[in-house]
Amino acid sequence: MAIKREYGHEQPYIPLGIFKVRLPFVHYKWEWSEAMQAILMCATCLGAIPILTENLGISFELAWSMVIINGILYNLHALLGDPVVPGWITPSIPLTIVYLSRFTIGVDRIHALIALQILVACIFIIMGITGLAGKLMGIIPVSIKSGILLGAGFAAVVGEFSTKGRFNLYPISIAFGGLFSFYLLFSVKFRELRKRNKIADVFGKYGMLPAIFLSIIISPLVKELPFPKLEIGSVIKIPEIGNILKEVSIFGVGIPNAAFFISAVPMAVMVYIIAFGDFVTSSALINEADEVRQDEKIDFNSNRSNLISGLRNIVQAVLIPYVPMCGPLWVAVTASVSQRYKEGREAMDSIYGGVGTFRIMTCVSVALIPVVSLVQPILPVALSLTMLVQGYICTRLAMSMCESELDMGIAGVMAAVLATKGAAWGMGIGIILHLLLANVKNKQAKAAEVQE
């Protein structure tokens, strides 16, 4: 039985420095809606398998083993007090793939990825230890925060509809699944329908799960993807630790030389700039939920989130270098959990119950052979639906953050550059426009007045 929280207080925890340790069933309740949603949403986590096999030249079985270990590490966030569902640094994946293509597939490419991920981990950890992450959240102007979010939203949607995007391969599956996801998560009409109709209310409790299930049915019917072949004989996939240590870990391929680290510096900075947008999004989503739910005080600390993300990246760089990297937020699912959380304590007792349950269940699901065999054919479509929902959330939050027409203009231009030319260009243009157009001194004076 979970410890009961007093009204208006934080969910109970065990203090551990900056971390707040919460154990499932002890410090938060199990949430069945998130558990059920996680069983099929693990399809997105498994979407890393084709990325790893294509870019590292490894087998499906080895890539699957890496995904399972990645799933275990996801649980560090809810365990150590981060109230979000963590994920990849998704918008950086295309940039990382282009960067890795400069190196010969095999040991050289794995060395390049190890060096890059270690540098990214170091930036996360430095930001968390020094407290710079928290200060950056307060220092960065609204126009630039909004531009980061808007750019991430543009990049997510444009990537799906571009010439090489997944929409051109699976148009009907993605169209139906995407529209159904939007309807379930964001429709005002559906929200009203849930109050009157019990069946609609049941659908609403499971976030994107019905949309994933719809894609499993539609994709084979329209012959965009094959029918799933459910495997029942075996139950659990045991990670191939021996092959991991031999083929991809530092213990097998060795430590990259200095040249790999030097060449990875600009890319590592770009990856962190993109990941920084997730901290902005996390803060916005959690603050929005915190305002609605007065019964629970939610503590989102960007320094803590940086440290946990850095820890995940350093462990994976050493053991299972991961092309998608380890990001602090899975936007689509955090939004889904947050949406249900805002319905009240009867719907979800604590935000930690939602995020913790979801990540525990995805960790289990990616290792269950029957589940993986069921969702394997629709892995690309599930990944696409996640990207589209991420795009919607990012653009909505970006627009709501803007305080003036000037903020909107700067954010829009910055976002367009970020989505088309990359993170470094986008940040550079945003900073220049802010310094050129905004009355910085006036804003600083207003901030000082508010603080006083």
C-alpha positions as CSV (number, residue, x, y, z in Angstrom):
1,M,0.0,0.0,0.0
2,A,1.5,3.3,-1.1
3,I,2.1,6.0,1.6
4,K,-0.8,8.6,1.5
5,R,0.1,12.1,0.6
6,E,-1.3,15.1,2.5
7,Y,-3.3,17.7,0.5
8,G,-1.0,20.2,-1.2
9,H,2.3,18.4,-0.2
10,E,4.9,16.6,-2.3
11,Q,4.5,12.9,-2.9
12,P,6.4,11.1,-0.1
13,Y,10.1,10.2,-0.9
14,I,13.5,9.2,0.6
15,P,15.8,12.2,0.5
16,L,19.2,11.6,-1.2
17,G,20.9,14.9,-1.9
18,I,19.4,16.5,-5.0
19,F,17.6,13.2,-5.7
20,K,14.2,12.2,-4.2
21,V,14.0,8.4,-4.2
22,R,10.5,7.0,-4.8
23,L,9.8,3.2,-4.9
24,P,6.8,1.8,-6.7
25,F,3.9,0.5,-4.5
26,V,5.7,2.2,-1.5
27,H,5.8,5.9,-2.5
28,Y,3.3,5.8,-5.4
29,K,0.4,3.7,-6.6
30,W,0.4,1.5,-9.6
31,E,-1.7,3.1,-12.5
32,W,-3.3,0.4,-14.7
33,S,-4.2,2.9,-17.5
34,E,-0.5,3.8,-18.0
35,A,0.5,0.1,-17.6
36,M,-1.9,-1.0,-20.4
37,Q,-0.8,1.9,-22.6
38,A,2.9,1.0,-22.1
39,I,2.4,-2.5,-23.5
40,L,1.8,-1.3,-27.0
41,M,3.6,2.0,-26.7
42,C,6.8,0.0,-26.3
43,A,6.6,-0.2,-30.1
44,T,8.2,3.2,-30.2
45,C,11.0,2.1,-27.9
46,L,11.6,-0.9,-30.2
47,G,11.8,1.6,-33.1
48,A,15.5,2.0,-32.1
49,I,16.2,-1.5,-33.4
50,P,16.2,-0.6,-37.1
51,I,18.1,2.6,-36.3
52,L,20.9,0.6,-34.5
53,T,21.0,-2.3,-37.1
54,E,21.3,0.1,-40.1
55,N,23.8,2.5,-38.6
56,L,26.0,0.2,-36.5
57,G,25.9,-2.9,-38.7
58,I,24.8,-5.2,-35.8
59,S,22.2,-8.0,-35.7
60,F,18.5,-7.6,-34.8
61,E,19.0,-9.8,-31.7
62,L,21.9,-7.6,-30.4
63,A,20.0,-4.4,-31.1
64,W,17.0,-5.8,-29.2
65,S,19.2,-6.6,-26.3
66,M,20.5,-3.0,-26.3
67,V,16.9,-1.7,-26.3
68,I,16.1,-3.9,-23.2
69,I,19.0,-2.4,-21.3
70,N,18.0,1.1,-22.4
71,G,14.5,0.3,-21.0
72,I,15.9,-0.6,-17.6
73,L,17.8,2.7,-17.4
74,Y,14.6,4.7,-18.2
75,N,13.4,3.9,-14.7
76,L,16.1,6.0,-13.1
77,H,14.0,9.2,-13.7
78,A,10.9,8.3,-11.6
79,L,13.1,6.4,-9.1
80,L,15.3,9.5,-8.4
81,G,12.5,12.1,-8.5
82,D,12.1,13.4,-12.0
83,P,8.3,13.7,-12.7
84,V,8.5,13.0,-16.5
85,V,8.5,10.1,-18.9
86,P,12.1,10.1,-20.3
87,G,12.9,9.1,-23.9
88,W,15.4,9.7,-26.7
89,I,16.9,13.0,-27.9
90,T,14.6,12.4,-30.9
91,P,15.1,15.5,-33.1
92,S,18.9,14.9,-33.0
93,I,18.6,11.4,-34.6
94,P,18.8,12.6,-38.2
95,L,21.8,14.8,-37.4
96,T,23.6,12.0,-35.5
97,I,23.0,9.6,-38.4
98,V,24.6,12.1,-40.9
99,Y,27.5,12.6,-38.5
100,L,28.1,8.8,-38.1
101,S,28.0,8.3,-41.9
102,R,31.4,10.1,-42.1
103,F,32.9,7.0,-40.5
104,T,33.3,3.5,-41.8
105,I,30.6,1.1,-40.5
106,G,32.1,-1.2,-37.9
107,V,34.6,-0.3,-35.1
108,D,35.3,3.2,-36.4
109,R,31.6,4.2,-36.4
110,I,31.0,2.6,-32.9
111,H,34.1,4.6,-31.6
112,A,32.6,7.8,-33.1
113,L,29.3,7.1,-31.4
114,I,30.9,6.3,-28.0
115,A,33.0,9.5,-28.1
116,L,29.9,11.6,-29.0
117,Q,27.7,10.1,-26.3
118,I,30.4,10.5,-23.6
119,L,30.8,14.2,-24.5
120,V,27.0,14.6,-24.4
121,A,26.9,12.9,-21.0
122,C,29.7,15.2,-19.7
123,I,27.7,18.3,-20.8
124,F,24.6,17.0,-19.0
125,I,26.5,16.3,-15.8
126,I,28.4,19.6,-15.8
127,M,25.2,21.5,-16.3
128,G,23.5,19.5,-13.4
129,I,26.4,19.7,-10.9
130,T,27.2,23.4,-11.5
131,G,23.5,24.4,-11.4
132,L,23.9,26.1,-14.8
133,A,20.9,24.2,-16.1
134,G,18.5,25.7,-13.6
135,K,20.0,29.2,-14.1
136,L,19.7,28.8,-17.9
137,M,16.0,28.1,-17.5
138,G,15.6,31.5,-15.8
139,I,18.0,33.5,-17.9
140,I,17.0,32.4,-21.5
141,P,14.4,34.9,-22.9
142,V,10.9,33.7,-23.6
143,S,11.3,34.3,-27.3
144,I,14.2,31.8,-27.5
145,K,12.6,29.2,-25.3
146,S,9.5,29.4,-27.5
147,G,11.7,29.2,-30.6
148,I,13.4,26.0,-29.4
149,L,10.0,24.4,-28.7
150,L,8.5,25.6,-32.0
151,G,11.6,24.5,-33.9
152,A,11.4,21.0,-32.3
153,G,7.8,20.9,-33.3
154,F,8.5,21.9,-36.9
155,A,11.3,19.4,-37.2
156,A,9.2,16.5,-35.9
157,V,6.3,17.1,-38.3
158,V,8.4,18.1,-41.3
159,G,10.6,15.0,-40.9
160,E,7.5,12.8,-41.2
161,F,6.2,14.5,-44.3
162,S,9.5,15.1,-46.2
163,T,10.5,13.3,-49.3
164,K,12.3,10.6,-47.3
165,G,9.7,10.7,-44.4
166,R,7.6,7.7,-43.2
167,F,4.3,9.3,-44.4
168,N,5.2,8.5,-48.0
169,L,5.8,4.9,-47.1
170,Y,2.7,4.3,-44.9
171,P,0.3,7.2,-45.7
172,I,-3.0,5.6,-44.7
173,S,-1.8,4.0,-41.5
174,I,-0.1,7.2,-40.3
175,A,-3.1,9.4,-41.4
176,F,-5.7,7.4,-39.5
177,G,-3.4,6.7,-36.5
178,G,-2.3,10.3,-36.3
179,L,-5.7,11.9,-36.5
180,F,-7.1,9.4,-34.0
181,S,-4.2,10.2,-31.6
182,F,-4.9,13.9,-31.9
183,Y,-8.7,13.3,-31.3
184,L,-8.1,11.2,-28.2
185,L,-5.5,13.5,-26.7
186,F,-6.5,17.0,-27.6
187,S,-10.1,17.2,-28.9
188,V,-12.5,19.4,-26.9
189,K,-15.4,17.5,-28.4
190,F,-14.0,14.2,-27.2
191,R,-13.4,15.6,-23.7
192,E,-17.1,16.5,-23.5
193,L,-18.1,13.1,-25.0
194,R,-16.1,11.4,-22.2
195,K,-18.3,13.0,-19.6
196,R,-21.5,11.5,-21.2
197,N,-20.2,8.2,-22.6
198,K,-18.6,5.4,-20.6
199,I,-17.0,3.8,-23.7
200,A,-15.4,7.0,-24.8
201,D,-14.2,7.6,-21.2
202,V,-12.5,4.1,-21.3
203,F,-10.8,5.0,-24.6
204,G,-9.6,8.4,-23.2
205,K,-7.9,6.7,-20.2
206,Y,-5.4,4.9,-22.4
207,G,-3.9,7.9,-24.3
208,M,-2.4,6.9,-27.6
209,L,-2.9,3.1,-27.0
210,P,-6.2,2.9,-29.1
211,A,-4.4,4.7,-32.0
212,I,-1.5,2.2,-31.9
213,F,-4.0,-0.6,-31.9
214,L,-5.9,0.9,-34.8
215,S,-2.6,1.0,-36.8
216,I,-2.0,-2.7,-36.1
217,I,-5.4,-3.4,-37.7
218,I,-5.3,-0.9,-40.6
219,S,-1.7,-1.3,-41.8
220,P,-2.1,-5.0,-43.0
221,L,-5.6,-4.4,-44.4
222,V,-4.3,-1.6,-46.7
223,K,-1.2,-3.7,-47.4
224,E,1.2,-1.1,-46.1
225,L,2.7,-3.5,-43.5
226,P,2.4,-7.3,-42.9
227,F,0.1,-8.9,-40.4
228,P,1.7,-9.5,-37.0
229,K,2.9,-13.1,-36.3
230,L,2.3,-13.7,-32.6
231,E,5.0,-15.9,-31.0
232,I,3.8,-17.7,-27.9
233,G,6.5,-20.4,-27.4
234,S,9.1,-18.3,-25.6
235,V,8.2,-15.5,-23.2
236,I,11.2,-13.4,-22.2
237,K,14.2,-12.2,-24.2
238,I,17.4,-12.4,-22.2
239,P,19.8,-9.7,-23.2
240,E,22.9,-11.0,-25.0
241,I,25.4,-9.5,-22.5
242,G,28.3,-11.5,-23.9
243,N,27.8,-10.2,-27.4
244,I,27.2,-6.7,-26.1
245,L,30.5,-6.7,-24.2
246,K,32.4,-8.1,-27.2
247,E,30.8,-6.2,-30.2
248,V,29.8,-2.7,-29.1
249,S,31.0,-1.9,-25.5
250,I,34.3,-0.2,-24.7
251,F,35.4,-3.5,-23.1
252,G,35.2,-5.1,-26.6
253,V,36.0,-2.4,-29.1
254,G,38.3,-0.3,-26.9
255,I,38.4,3.4,-25.9
256,P,38.2,5.8,-28.9
257,N,41.3,7.8,-29.5
258,A,41.4,11.6,-29.0
259,A,40.6,12.3,-32.7
260,F,37.1,10.9,-32.3
261,F,36.5,13.1,-29.2
262,I,37.8,16.2,-31.0
263,S,35.7,15.7,-34.1
264,A,32.6,15.1,-31.9
265,V,32.7,18.3,-30.0
266,P,30.5,20.5,-32.3
267,M,28.0,17.7,-32.7
268,A,27.8,17.1,-28.9
269,V,27.0,20.8,-28.4
270,M,24.3,20.6,-31.0
271,V,22.8,17.5,-29.4
272,Y,22.7,19.2,-26.0
273,I,21.1,22.4,-27.5
274,I,18.3,20.1,-28.9
275,A,18.0,18.3,-25.6
276,F,17.7,21.6,-23.8
277,G,14.4,22.1,-25.6
278,D,13.1,19.0,-23.7
279,F,13.9,20.7,-20.4
280,V,11.9,23.7,-21.6
281,T,9.1,21.4,-22.6
282,S,9.2,19.4,-19.4
283,S,9.0,22.6,-17.3
284,A,6.1,23.9,-19.3
285,L,4.1,20.6,-19.2
286,I,4.7,20.0,-15.4
287,N,3.9,23.7,-14.5
288,E,0.7,23.4,-16.5
289,A,-0.3,20.2,-14.6
290,D,0.8,21.7,-11.3
291,E,-1.5,24.7,-11.7
292,V,-4.5,22.4,-12.3
293,R,-3.8,19.9,-9.4
294,Q,-3.5,21.9,-6.2
295,D,-3.5,18.6,-4.1
296,E,0.1,17.7,-5.1
297,K,3.2,19.9,-5.2
298,I,5.3,18.8,-8.1
299,D,9.1,19.5,-7.9
300,F,10.6,19.6,-11.4
301,N,14.4,20.4,-11.1
302,S,16.2,20.8,-14.3
303,N,19.6,20.2,-12.6
304,R,18.4,16.9,-11.3
305,S,17.0,16.0,-14.7
306,N,20.4,16.9,-16.3
307,L,22.3,14.6,-13.8
308,I,20.0,11.6,-14.4
309,S,20.2,12.1,-18.2
310,G,24.0,12.4,-18.0
311,L,24.2,9.2,-15.9
312,R,22.1,7.3,-18.5
313,N,24.2,8.5,-21.3
314,I,27.6,7.7,-19.7
315,V,26.4,4.1,-18.8
316,Q,25.1,3.6,-22.3
317,A,28.2,5.1,-24.0
318,V,30.4,2.5,-22.1
319,L,28.1,-0.5,-22.6
320,I,25.6,0.1,-25.4
321,P,26.4,3.2,-27.5
322,Y,22.9,4.4,-28.6
323,V,22.2,6.3,-31.7
324,P,19.0,8.0,-30.4
325,M,21.0,9.1,-27.2
326,C,19.3,9.4,-23.8
327,G,17.0,12.4,-23.5
328,P,15.1,13.8,-20.5
329,L,11.6,13.6,-22.0
330,W,9.2,11.6,-24.2
331,V,6.9,14.5,-25.1
332,A,3.9,12.5,-26.4
333,V,3.6,10.2,-23.5
334,T,4.4,12.8,-20.8
335,A,1.6,14.9,-22.4
336,S,-0.7,11.9,-22.3
337,V,0.0,11.1,-18.7
338,S,-0.2,14.8,-17.8
339,Q,-3.6,15.1,-19.5
340,R,-5.1,12.2,-17.4
341,Y,-3.4,13.5,-14.3
342,K,-5.2,16.9,-14.7
343,E,-8.5,15.1,-14.5
344,G,-8.1,14.8,-10.7
345,R,-6.8,12.6,-7.9
346,E,-9.5,10.0,-8.6
347,A,-8.1,9.6,-12.1
348,M,-4.4,9.5,-11.0
349,D,-3.3,9.9,-7.4
350,S,0.2,11.2,-8.2
351,I,2.1,12.2,-11.3
352,Y,4.9,9.8,-10.2
353,G,2.4,6.9,-10.3
354,G,1.7,7.7,-14.0
355,V,5.3,8.2,-15.2
356,G,6.7,5.4,-12.9
357,T,4.2,2.8,-13.9
358,F,4.6,3.6,-17.6
359,R,8.3,3.2,-17.6
360,I,8.3,0.0,-15.5
361,M,5.8,-1.6,-17.9
362,T,7.7,-0.5,-21.1
363,C,10.8,-2.0,-19.5
364,V,9.0,-5.3,-19.1
365,S,7.2,-5.2,-22.4
366,V,10.3,-4.7,-24.6
367,A,11.6,-8.0,-23.2
368,L,8.4,-10.0,-23.7
369,I,8.6,-12.0,-27.0
370,P,4.8,-12.2,-27.6
371,V,4.5,-8.4,-27.3
372,V,7.5,-7.7,-29.5
373,S,6.3,-10.1,-32.2
374,L,2.8,-8.4,-32.1
375,V,4.1,-4.8,-32.6
376,Q,7.2,-5.5,-34.7
377,P,5.5,-4.9,-38.1
378,I,4.2,-1.5,-37.0
379,L,7.4,-0.1,-35.4
380,P,7.8,2.6,-38.1
381,V,4.2,3.8,-37.8
382,A,4.3,3.9,-34.0
383,L,7.5,6.0,-34.2
384,S,5.8,8.3,-36.7
385,L,2.7,8.8,-34.5
386,T,4.9,9.8,-31.6
387,M,6.7,12.4,-33.7
388,L,3.5,13.9,-34.8
389,V,2.1,14.2,-31.3
390,Q,5.4,15.7,-30.2
391,G,5.1,18.2,-32.9
392,Y,1.6,19.2,-31.8
393,I,2.6,19.5,-28.1
394,C,5.8,21.5,-28.9
395,T,4.0,24.1,-31.1
396,R,1.1,24.5,-28.7
397,L,3.4,25.1,-25.7
398,A,5.6,27.4,-27.8
399,M,2.7,29.7,-28.8
400,S,1.3,29.8,-25.3
401,M,4.7,30.9,-23.8
402,C,5.0,34.0,-26.0
403,E,4.2,37.2,-24.1
404,S,4.2,39.6,-27.0
405,E,4.0,39.9,-30.8
406,L,7.8,40.4,-30.8
407,D,8.3,37.1,-29.0
408,M,6.1,35.3,-31.6
409,G,8.0,36.8,-34.5
410,I,11.5,35.9,-33.1
411,A,10.3,32.4,-32.2
412,G,8.8,31.8,-35.6
413,V,11.9,32.8,-37.5
414,M,14.2,31.0,-35.1
415,A,12.1,27.8,-35.3
416,A,12.1,27.8,-39.2
417,V,15.9,28.2,-39.2
418,L,16.4,25.5,-36.5
419,A,14.2,23.0,-38.4
420,T,15.9,23.6,-41.7
421,K,19.5,24.5,-40.9
422,G,20.1,22.7,-37.5
423,A,20.3,23.6,-33.9
424,A,23.4,25.7,-33.9
425,W,22.1,28.0,-36.7
426,G,18.7,28.2,-35.0
427,M,20.1,29.2,-31.6
428,G,22.5,31.7,-33.3
429,I,19.7,33.4,-35.2
430,G,17.4,33.5,-32.1
431,I,20.1,35.2,-30.0
432,I,20.9,37.7,-32.6
433,L,17.3,38.6,-33.2
434,H,16.6,39.0,-29.5
435,L,19.6,41.3,-29.0
436,L,18.7,43.3,-32.1
437,L,15.0,43.7,-31.6
438,A,14.1,43.3,-28.0
439,N,14.4,45.9,-25.3
440,V,16.8,43.8,-23.1
441,K,17.3,46.5,-20.4
442,N,13.6,47.1,-20.0
443,K,13.0,43.3,-19.6
444,Q,15.8,43.1,-17.0
445,A,14.2,45.9,-15.1
446,K,10.8,44.3,-15.1
447,A,12.3,41.0,-14.0
448,A,14.1,42.8,-11.1
449,E,10.8,44.5,-10.1
450,V,9.0,41.1,-10.0
451,Q,11.8,39.6,-7.9
452,E,11.6,42.4,-5.4
